[in-house]
Amino acid sequence: MSKQETAGETSEWQPPEGSWASSAANRRSMLGNRNRDTAPELLLRSLVHAAGLRYRVAAKPLPKMRRTADMVFRPVKVAVFIDGCFWHRCPEHFVMPKTNRPYWEDKIGRNVQRDRDTDARLAEAGWLVLRFWEHLDPEACARAVVEAVTARRQQAAALKGPSGRSMPPSGESSSAAVS
């Protein structure tokens, strides 16, 4: 109950200054949304952990990047994102809210744009980005993560020689100039 209602007033709800909320109920609902440890994330992490892989949770793949991946496998440069259907505009399930439509179009559009920018920046740095919608089969997603990390580990092992040191690609010398 708001302060206005307790004082006997029943005036229409007013959002706090700068708030995006179209109603008090909407504001409470949106404040309750989690940005990590969601049910789809927990299930995927559990399955990947059960498969024997270890990872960082809600970590920055790149130190100077102000974005976090849901799961990060740093040694093999694999970043996993579990995207919510609403927040990331799932083509199957996204429905634009009818109230405060301009705000949501802008907000969701920025989220999608940031996702594409994140993908491009990570790919440029040699990372493999795996994105899954929250509604996808968790077992299939876990298999994809395990296969990708395993393949990256095998690629890294193939580049190492018998001594365990990195070998240059064929045709290149082992010494490199540092600039």
Backbone hydrogen bonds in HBPLUS format (Angstrom, degrees):
<---DONOR---> <-ACCEPTOR-->    atom                        ^
c    i                          cat <-CA-CA->   ^        H-A-AA   ^      H-
h    n   atom  resd res      DA  || num        DHA   H-A  angle D-A-AA Bond
n    s   type  num  typ     dist DA aas  dist angle  dist       angle   num
A0006-THR N   A0002-SER O   3.15 MM   4  6.47 154.7  2.21 149.4 156.2     1
A0007-ALA N   A0003-LYS O   3.16 MM   4  6.33 137.2  2.35 140.8 151.1     2
A0009-GLU N   A0004-GLN O   2.93 MM   5  5.22 139.4  2.10 168.3 155.5     3
A0008-GLY N   A0005-GLU O   3.07 MM   3  5.19 159.3  2.12 106.6 110.8     4
A0019-SER N   A0016-PRO O   2.96 MM   3  5.40 154.4  2.03 142.6 141.1     5
A0027-ARG N   A0023-SER O   2.96 MM   4  6.18 159.3  2.00 148.3 153.8     6
A0028-ARG N   A0024-ALA O   2.99 MM   4  6.26 163.5  2.02 151.7 155.2     7
A0029-SER N   A0025-ALA O   2.96 MM   4  6.14 160.9  2.00 148.5 154.1     8
A0030-MET N   A0026-ASN O   2.92 MM   4  6.11 167.1  1.93 155.9 158.7     9
A0031-LEU N   A0027-ARG O   2.94 MM   4  6.05 154.6  2.01 149.4 156.5    10
A0032-GLY N   A0028-ARG O   3.21 MM   4  6.32 131.6  2.45 137.0 148.2    11
A0032-GLY N   A0029-SER O   3.17 MM   3  5.27 136.5  2.37  97.0 109.0    12
A0033-ASN N   A0030-MET O   3.21 MM   3  5.37 161.4  2.24 104.6 110.3    13
A0042-LEU N   A0038-THR O   2.89 MM   4  6.13 170.3  1.90 165.4 167.8    14
A0043-LEU N   A0039-ALA O   3.02 MM   4  6.16 161.8  2.05 153.9 158.4    15
A0044-LEU N   A0040-PRO O   3.05 MM   4  6.19 165.4  2.07 146.4 150.6    16
A0045-ARG N   A0041-GLU O   2.82 MM   4  5.99 169.6  1.83 160.0 163.3    17
A0046-SER N   A0042-LEU O   2.93 MM   4  6.02 155.3  1.99 142.9 149.8    18
A0047-LEU N   A0043-LEU O   3.06 MM   4  6.32 160.1  2.10 150.5 154.9    19
A0048-VAL N   A0044-LEU O   2.94 MM   4  6.16 163.4  1.97 157.1 161.6    20
A0049-HIS N   A0045-ARG O   2.85 MM   4  5.92 159.0  1.89 149.5 155.8    21
A0050-ALA N   A0046-SER O   2.91 MM   4  6.06 154.1  1.97 143.4 150.9    22
A0051-ALA N   A0047-LEU O   3.12 MM   4  6.33 131.3  2.36 134.4 146.4    23
A0051-ALA N   A0048-VAL O   3.16 MM   3  5.06 131.6  2.40  91.9 105.0    24
A0053-LEU N   A0048-VAL O   3.31 MM   5  5.94 157.9  2.36 156.1 149.8    25
A0052-GLY N   A0049-HIS O   2.89 MM   3  5.19 158.5  1.94 110.3 116.4    26
A0056-ARG N   A0072-VAL O   2.89 MM  16  4.99 167.9  1.90 145.0 148.9    27
A0072-VAL N   A0056-ARG O   2.88 MM  16  4.99 150.8  1.97 141.0 146.7    28
A0058-ALA N   A0070-ASP O   3.25 MM  12  4.65 161.8  2.29 109.5 112.4    29
A0069-ALA N   A0059-ALA O   2.89 MM  10  5.68 162.8  1.92 157.2 151.7    30
A0065-MET N   A0062-LEU O   3.05 MM   3  5.29 164.4  2.07 117.2 121.5    31
A0070-ASP N   A0080-VAL O   2.90 MM  10  5.75 125.3  2.21 149.1 165.5    32
A0071-MET N   A0080-VAL O   3.15 MM   9  4.99 152.1  2.23 138.8 140.1    33
A0080-VAL N   A0071-MET O   2.83 MM   9  4.99 169.8  1.84 158.4 158.6    34
A0073-PHE N   A0078-VAL O   2.86 MM   5  5.09 170.1  1.87 162.4 163.9    35
A0077-LYS N   A0073-PHE O   2.92 MM   4  5.74 108.3  2.45 141.9 160.7    36
A0078-VAL N   A0073-PHE O   3.15 MM   5  5.09 159.0  2.20 130.1 136.6    37
A0077-LYS N   A0074-ARG O   3.08 MM   3  4.78 153.8  2.15 100.9 109.1    38
A0128-LEU N   A0077-LYS O   2.82 MM  51  6.23 160.4  1.86 154.7 159.6    39
A0079-ALA N   A0128-LEU O   2.90 MM  49  6.27 164.2  1.93 164.3 168.7    40
A0130-LEU N   A0079-ALA O   2.83 MM  51  6.17 167.3  1.85 166.6 169.6    41
A0081-PHE N   A0130-LEU O   2.81 MM  49  6.22 157.6  1.86 162.9 169.8    42
A0132-PHE N   A0081-PHE O   2.90 MM  51  6.31 155.7  1.96 157.9 166.0    43
A0083-ASP N   A0132-PHE O   2.73 MM  49  5.98 148.2  1.83 157.6 166.9    44
A0134-GLU N   A0083-ASP O   2.88 MM  51  5.71 139.5  2.04 161.9 154.0    45
A0088-HIS N   A0084-GLY O   3.06 MM   4  5.87 146.1  2.18 151.9 157.9    46
A0090-CYS N   A0085-CYS O   2.95 MM   5  4.55 173.3  1.95 137.8 139.7    47
A0089-ARG N   A0086-PHE O   3.44 MM   3  5.39 173.1  2.44 107.1 108.9    48
A0094-PHE N   A0090-CYS O   3.04 MM   4  5.08 157.7  2.09 138.6 141.7    49
A0103-TYR N   A0100-ASN O   3.08 MM   3  5.63 121.5  2.44 114.2 127.5    50
A0104-TRP N   A0100-ASN O   3.27 MM   4  6.62 161.4  2.31 152.8 158.1    51
A0105-GLU N   A0101-ARG O   2.88 MM   4  6.06 162.7  1.91 164.1 169.0    52
A0106-ASP N   A0102-PRO O   3.14 MM   4  6.23 165.3  2.16 145.7 149.4    53
A0107-LYS N   A0103-TYR O   2.86 MM   4  6.06 166.2  1.88 153.8 158.4    54
A0108-ILE N   A0104-TRP O   2.88 MM   4  5.81 172.4  1.88 151.4 153.5    55
A0109-GLY N   A0105-GLU O   2.98 MM   4  5.84 150.8  2.06 135.8 145.1    56
A0110-ARG N   A0106-ASP O   2.90 MM   4  6.10 154.0  1.97 148.2 154.7    57
A0111-ASN N   A0107-LYS O   3.06 MM   4  6.39 152.5  2.14 144.9 152.7    58
A0112-VAL N   A0108-ILE O   3.02 MM   4  6.32 163.8  2.04 155.7 158.2    59
A0113-GLN N   A0109-GLY O   2.94 MM   4  6.12 161.5  1.98 148.4 154.2    60
A0114-ARG N   A0110-ARG O   2.82 MM   4  5.96 156.9  1.87 148.7 154.9    61
A0115-ASP N   A0111-ASN O   2.89 MM   4  6.19 149.8  1.98 146.3 155.1    62
A0116-ARG N   A0112-VAL O   3.05 MM   4  6.39 159.8  2.09 152.2 155.9    63
A0117-ASP N   A0113-GLN O   2.98 MM   4  6.24 158.2  2.03 148.4 154.8    64
A0118-THR N   A0114-ARG O   2.82 MM   4  5.99 159.0  1.87 150.1 155.9    65
A0119-ASP N   A0115-ASP O   2.92 MM   4  6.18 162.5  1.95 151.5 156.1    66
A0120-ALA N   A0116-ARG O   2.99 MM   4  6.21 162.9  2.02 149.0 153.2    67
A0121-ARG N   A0117-ASP O   2.90 MM   4  6.11 165.2  1.92 154.3 158.2    68
A0122-LEU N   A0118-THR O   2.94 MM   4  6.07 164.2  1.97 154.7 158.9    69
A0123-ALA N   A0119-ASP O   2.92 MM   4  6.04 162.1  1.95 149.6 155.3    70
A0124-GLU N   A0120-ALA O   2.94 MM   4  6.07 157.3  1.99 147.1 153.4    71
A0125-ALA N   A0121-ARG O   3.20 MM   4  6.40 136.2  2.41 134.6 145.3    72
A0125-ALA N   A0122-LEU O   3.04 MM   3  5.06 128.1  2.32  95.6 109.6    73
A0127-TRP N   A0122-LEU O   2.85 MM   5  5.10 162.4  1.88 146.7 141.4    74
A0126-GLY N   A0123-ALA O   2.96 MM   3  5.04 160.2  2.00 108.1 112.0    75
A0136-LEU N   A0133-TRP O   3.12 MM   3  5.65 167.8  2.14 119.8 123.7    76
A0141-CYS N   A0137-ASP O   3.06 MM   4  6.36 158.5  2.11 153.9 160.6    77
A0142-ALA N   A0138-PRO O   2.84 MM   4  6.00 159.4  1.88 148.5 154.2    78
A0143-ARG N   A0139-GLU O   2.95 MM   4  6.18 156.0  2.00 145.7 152.1    79
A0144-ALA N   A0140-ALA O   3.03 MM   4  6.29 157.1  2.08 145.2 151.1    80
A0145-VAL N   A0141-CYS O   2.96 MM   4  6.28 155.0  2.02 150.6 157.4    81
A0146-VAL N   A0142-ALA O   2.90 MM   4  6.12 171.5  1.91 157.1 159.1    82
A0147-GLU N   A0143-ARG O   2.86 MM   4  6.01 164.7  1.89 152.8 157.3    83
A0148-ALA N   A0144-ALA O   2.98 MM   4  6.07 159.8  2.02 144.2 149.8    84
A0149-VAL N   A0145-VAL O   2.93 MM   4  6.12 170.8  1.94 159.4 161.6    85
A0150-THR N   A0146-VAL O   2.91 MM   4  5.93 161.8  1.94 148.0 153.9    86
A0151-ALA N   A0147-GLU O   2.88 MM   4  5.98 159.8  1.92 146.3 152.1    87
A0152-ARG N   A0148-ALA O   2.97 MM   4  6.17 158.6  2.02 147.3 153.2    88
A0153-ARG N   A0149-VAL O   2.90 MM   4  6.13 153.1  1.97 147.5 155.3    89
A0154-GLN N   A0150-THR O   2.92 MM   4  6.19 155.3  1.98 149.5 156.1    90
A0155-GLN N   A0151-ALA O   2.91 MM   4  6.17 154.2  1.98 148.1 155.2    91
A0156-ALA N   A0152-ARG O   2.97 MM   4  6.20 158.5  2.02 146.3 151.8    92
A0157-ALA N   A0153-ARG O   2.92 MM   4  6.15 154.4  1.98 146.4 153.6    93
A0158-ALA N   A0154-GLN O   2.90 MM   4  6.08 148.2  2.00 144.8 153.3    94
A0159-LEU N   A0155-GLN O   3.16 MM   4  6.43 138.6  2.34 141.2 151.2    95
A0160-LYS N   A0157-ALA O   3.14 MM   3  5.20 147.9  2.25  98.3 107.9    96
A0167-MET N   A0159-LEU O   2.54 MM   8  5.40 158.5  1.59 157.7 162.9    97
A0161-GLY N   A0165-ARG O   2.86 MM   4  5.75 161.6  1.90 167.7 163.9    98
A0164-GLY N   A0161-GLY O   2.94 MM   3  5.38 159.8  1.98 114.1 120.8    99
A0172-GLU N   A0169-PRO O   3.19 MM   3  5.95 149.6  2.29 146.5 147.2   100
